[in-house]
Amino acid sequence: MANIKNQHVVPRKKSWAVKHEDAEKASKIFENKNDAIEYARNMAKKNDACVVLHDKKAKIEEFQCKDNLNSYSRGTIWPVMDKPWMPV
């Protein structure tokens, strides 16, 4: 099984953090969510991974994965339901 490190954008008290799966500490802290998402996308591109966005309550909102053009777009965002996402 591949060791893919998806990048999670997670809330903190007054900021947003980017951390890869299984990490205890954040890679980087940001004042706003948009900056955190941009950083997470760049890290995900380097690692051929996805970005996992969390809401202010830390619940998963959505996944953003690369499309065939190697870029992120609205067409490649899949909402996540109450069940955890599992690779097929």
N, C-alpha and C positions, 0 to 999 in steps of 0.2 A: 504494500500500500504506500502511495506517495505521501511524503511529509509536507503537505501544503499548509502554510501558515496564513490563514485568512486574517485580515486586519479588521479589528473591531473598533468602532467609534463609540465610546462609552461616556456617560455623564460622571462628573465629579461635583463637589459642592457648588462651585461657582465657575466651572470650566468644563472642557471636554478633553478626553484622553484618547490616544490611539495606542492599542496594544494588540500584539498578535495572539492567536489562540494559545492557550496554555501558559501564557506569560503571567507572572505575578505582578510585575511592574509595567507601567506604561512606557512606550517608546518615546512619546512626546506629549506635552500638555498644550492646549490652545484655549484662548479666551472665548472663541465662538465655534459653533459646530461646523460651519462651512469650511473654515480653515482646516479643521481636523479631518473632514471628509476629503479635501483636496490632498492632504498629506497621505492619508490612508490609501487613496487611489494610486498615488505614485508608488508607494511601497508594494501594493498588491500587484501592480504591473511588473515590477522587478521580480516578484516571486511567483508569477502566474497564479495568483490567488484571487479571492473575492473580498469585497468590503462588506462588513456586517454592521448595519446602523442600528443603534439602540435609541429608545426614546428617553425622556427625562427620568422615567422610573426604572430604567435599565432593561426594559423588555425589548426584545428584537422587533424592529420595525420592518426592515427589508434587507435584502441582499442586493449588491450591485456586482455584476460579473462582466468580464470582457466579452465583447461580441467578436465576430470574425475580423473586424477592422482594427482590432487591438485598441479600442477606445471604449469609454463608458458612455452610455446613452440611456435615455428614458425607456427605450425599447428593450433594454436588458435588465430592468429592475423587476424582481419578482417579490410580491408581498409575501410575508411569512405569516402563517396562521398560528394558532395556539400550540401546535406541535413543533418540537425542535426539528431543524432541518437535518436531513440525513443524506449523505451522498449515495447515489445509486450504483 
